[in-house]
Amino acid sequence: MSQSEHDRAESEARGAELREELAITDERRAEEEEAKAEEAVAEAQQEESKKERKRREAHERREAAAAEAEKARAAAADATGKTETLSGPVAGDRVPGAAVASPGLGSDPKALAAAAGPEPTGSVAATDPTAVEGPEKPELYVAAAFVGAFLFARILKKIAE
């Protein structure tokens, strides 16, 4: 065997070794990509289960709030049924909306207190801490803000004239 044939055989052997190393590297990369894909799938499943758990918890909170509201409505209905007679509310009961200033009462606290009537002594709220005084009425706040802004604008207009 001549020198050139020997060099050629060595270079073919070296080429075969490099191709083998390249194949090993490719196989390793494929395994790493597969592991990353499996990890991404597991992470996505965990994220999905977290979202499902949060959705379920929110649903349970909503149901609990609805049940609590229904219980409060029932308690309010029971309290209303106990305090009202066929002729109407008992003289000592508060009139709904009495704390809202009506025409003629103005913003005088004494007039508001007189319109509200005496404080009931055996109220349901005093005996039952879960009883609800009354629903929030944001539309009244909006209306009051609008009326106040309107009156303020009218007063400023008169002052400016």
C-alpha positions in Angstrom: 0.0 0.0 0.0 1.3 3.3 -1.0 1.5 6.5 1.1 -1.3 8.1 -0.8 -3.6 5.1 -0.3 -2.7 5.0 3.3 -3.5 8.8 3.7 -6.7 8.3 1.9 -7.8 5.4 4.1 -6.9 7.4 7.2 -8.9 10.4 6.0 -11.9 8.2 5.2 -11.7 6.7 8.7 -11.5 10.2 10.2 -14.5 11.3 8.1 -16.4 8.2 9.3 -15.5 9.1 13.0 -16.7 12.7 12.4 -20.0 11.5 10.9 -20.5 9.2 13.8 -19.8 12.1 16.3 -22.2 14.3 14.3 -24.9 11.6 14.4 -24.4 11.2 18.2 -24.7 15.0 18.6 -27.8 15.1 16.4 -29.3 12.3 18.5 -28.5 14.1 21.7 -30.1 17.4 20.4 -33.2 15.4 19.4 -33.4 13.9 22.9 -33.0 17.4 24.4 -35.7 18.9 22.2 -38.0 16.0 23.1 -37.3 16.6 26.8 -38.0 20.3 26.4 -41.3 19.5 24.5 -42.3 17.1 27.3 -41.4 19.7 29.9 -43.5 22.4 28.0 -46.4 20.0 27.8 -46.2 19.3 31.6 -45.9 23.0 32.3 -48.9 23.7 30.1 -50.9 21.0 31.9 -50.0 22.5 35.2 -51.0 26.0 34.0 -54.3 24.6 32.7 -54.9 22.9 36.0 -54.1 26.2 37.9 -56.6 28.1 35.7 -59.2 25.4 36.1 -58.7 25.5 39.9 -59.0 29.3 40.0 -62.1 29.1 37.8 -63.6 26.5 40.1 -62.7 28.6 43.2 -64.2 31.7 41.7 -67.4 29.7 40.9 -67.5 28.4 44.5 -67.0 31.9 45.8 -69.8 33.2 43.6 -72.1 30.4 44.7 -71.3 31.1 48.4 -71.9 34.8 47.9 -75.2 34.1 46.2 -76.2 31.7 49.0 -75.2 34.4 51.6 -77.2 37.0 49.7 -80.2 34.7 49.6 -79.8 34.0 53.3 -79.7 37.8 54.0 -82.7 38.3 51.8 -84.6 35.6 53.7 -83.5 37.2 57.0 -84.6 40.6 55.8 -87.9 39.1 54.6 -88.4 37.5 58.0 -87.6 40.8 59.8 -89.9 42.7 57.5 -92.7 40.1 58.1 -92.3 40.4 61.8 -92.4 44.2 62.0 -95.1 44.9 59.5 -98.8 44.5 60.1 -101.7 44.5 57.7 -102.0 48.3 58.1 -98.3 48.9 57.3 -95.0 49.3 59.2 -95.0 49.6 63.0 -94.7 53.2 64.3 -91.2 52.6 65.7 -89.8 51.1 62.5 -87.6 53.2 60.2 -89.1 54.2 56.9 -86.9 53.1 54.0 -85.1 56.1 52.4 -85.9 58.4 55.3 -82.2 59.3 55.7 -82.3 60.8 52.2 -83.0 64.5 52.4 -86.4 65.3 51.0 -87.6 68.7 49.9 -88.2 70.9 52.9 -85.8 69.1 55.2 -82.6 70.4 53.6 -79.3 69.2 55.1 -80.2 70.1 58.7 -79.1 67.0 60.8 -81.8 67.6 63.3 -84.5 67.5 60.6 -83.0 64.4 59.1 -82.9 62.7 62.5 -86.6 63.7 63.1 -87.5 62.3 59.7 -85.7 59.1 60.3 -87.7 58.4 63.4 -86.6 56.9 66.7 -83.9 54.2 66.7 -85.5 50.8 67.1 -84.3 49.1 70.3 -84.7 45.4 69.3 -83.4 45.7 65.8 -82.4 42.5 63.8 -79.0 44.0 63.1 -78.3 44.3 66.8 -79.1 40.7 67.5 -77.8 39.1 64.2 -74.4 40.3 63.0 -74.9 38.7 59.6 -78.1 40.8 58.9 -77.7 43.4 56.2 -78.9 46.9 56.8 -79.8 47.5 53.2 -78.4 47.3 49.7 -75.9 49.9 48.5 -77.5 52.2 46.0 -74.8 53.8 43.9 -77.4 55.4 41.7 -78.3 57.7 44.6 -74.7 58.8 44.9 -74.5 59.5 41.2 -77.8 61.5 41.3 -76.6 63.5 44.4 -73.3 64.3 42.7 -75.1 65.4 39.6 -77.6 67.6 41.5 -74.7 69.1 43.6 -72.7 69.9 40.5 -75.7 71.4 38.8 -76.4 73.6 41.8 -72.8 74.6 42.2 -72.7 75.6 38.5 -75.8 77.7 38.9 -74.4 79.5 41.9 -71.1 80.2 40.1 -73.1 81.5 37.2 -75.1 83.9 39.4 -71.9 85.1 41.1 -70.1 85.7 37.8 -73.0 87.9 36.5 
